[in-house]
């Protein structure tokens, strides 16, 4: 096609080109308008979100300021309460110092010799049970570690006979102040002794063989080479009675607990005392105590060795001795001695305790709860026991 023909076609194509150009411009304008509308919408939303965020921030700041003021007020109240508690404790300590010391209990040696003679006459006789309890321990059903409190050695317990929920804590193997928590919850949640009442005893205790039974504290006092069982009324804070334990040349009852010479234990039958003497220094002895008069009702030589023993308790008239090793491992009941003869040694379960931190410094059996309150290297543990019936011989 020649040039002159292209020139002839230009007037014909120009309107079409102008129409396409117009359509393209309209399309671009529509797209720009839509984009502007979206930008405007985004701007409006952003402004609204910014306003809401600013209002929320101001609201939170106001709440934080109010919370800080409340915290400062609570701190001031707590400090004021602490000051009042400290003042009250000083006043209580002052009142205690004003009370006269309890009179020393005279020991009637003639009466004590008579009691020893009577008990020895019944030594190793078969025990006539006071209750129909025929259970023995089958296994440790559950274990609960509550907390860590105090020294490596000590004991904690409830009243083994009463219905009180109070927790009694004896920190250490030689002290004179018992901590009393109103319930398990207070003992578990609070680490400070500020939440506990304090009972200052007239004489310091020795070892970890003490017991709370029917509203009274039975604890061991060393006096020279002899040992006394002190009966202390927890309600009026007075010594009710005391008795020199009628055993000569006593030695530590547990090979792994050298500070404990007498272990006072409670079961369904009443009170017991676990001890050892040089007369038979390899094995333990057991005595039935009268909780009212502290008299020894009956005594037994047991086949349970002291070596590697860390604790013991009585269940339904049967002594259970817990053993460990010098390098603490897994504790287990390895010797059972039934004073009534209704449980053959070969039928007794060799109960194993789960391995924890060290060795037990105390194991206090609660006959009304069927569980053991244990102190393991400063940790307070509850062992819930699975029971079974004895197979009578």
C-alpha positions, 0 to 999 in steps of 0.5 A: 500500500502506497503512502498516499493510501495511508493518508486517505485512511487517517481521517477514517481511523481518527474518530475510533482512536479518540473513542478508545482514548476516551474510554481508557481515561474514563476507566482510569478515572473510575479506578482512581475514584475507587482507590480514593474512596478506599483510602478515605475509608481506611483513613476513617477506620484508622482514625477511629481505631486510634481514638479507641486505642487512646481511650482504652490506654487512658482507661487502663492508665486510670485503672493502674493508678487506682490499683497502685493506690489500693496496693499502697493502702493494702501495704500500709494496712499489712505493715500496720497489722504486722506492727500490731501482731509484733506488739501482741507477741511481745505482750504475750511473751511478757505475760508468759514471763510473769507466770510462775514456773511450774513446780518441779514434780517430785519423783517418788522412787519407791513408787517408781520401783514398784511400777517397774517391778509390776511391769517387769512381772508382766514382761513379754506376756501376751497382750489382751486387746482393748478394741476389736481392731484387726487391721494391718498395713497393706501398702502406701496408697498415696503420698502428698508432699506439703511443703518444706519447713524448718530444720532437717529433723523434726516432727509434725502431727495432729491430735491422734485421738481428738477431733481438732484440725490443728497442726502441731510442729516441733522444729528440731531435736532440742527446742522448747517452742511448739508452733500451732497452725489452726488448720492444714490450709494455713500450714500449707499456704504460709511459709512464715511462722507469723501465722502460727501460735506459739506454745513455750514449754516449761522444759525443752524437749529432746529427740522427735518422739513426742505426741499430741493425744486427746488434748495433751502433749506427751513429750520427752525431757532429758534430765541427766542420764534419765528421761522423763515423759511430760504430760502437758495440757494444751488448753491451759498450758500447764504440766499435768503430770510427769514420770521418769521412764522406768528403764535403766541405761537407755540408748538411742532407740533408732540407729539412724536417729541418735537424738531419739531415746523414747518414741511415744506412739498412739494407735487404736489401743492407746499409748505406747513407748518404744525405747532401747537399753544397754541390756539388749542393745541390739533390739528395741523394747516396747511398753504400753503406757497409761495415758492418764497416769503415765504408768507402764502397764506392760513391757516387751522385748521385740525381735526388731533390731535398732541398726539402720532403723529410722523410725517406728509406729504402732498400728492395732497393737503391732509395732512397725519398724522402718529401716533405711541405710546410712546413705539414705535410700528407699525406706521400708517396714522390715520388722513387725511385732504384734503384742497380741499374737494375732499377726504372724511375722511372715504374714506382715506386709513389708511396706515400702515408702517412695524414695524422697530426699533423705531419711525420716526423722519422725513417722507419726501414725494417726489412727483416726485418719489411717495416715502417717505424718512424716518429716523427711529432711525438712519436708513434711509428707503425708502417707495414706495407708492401705489397710487389710485384715490380719491373718490370725495365727 
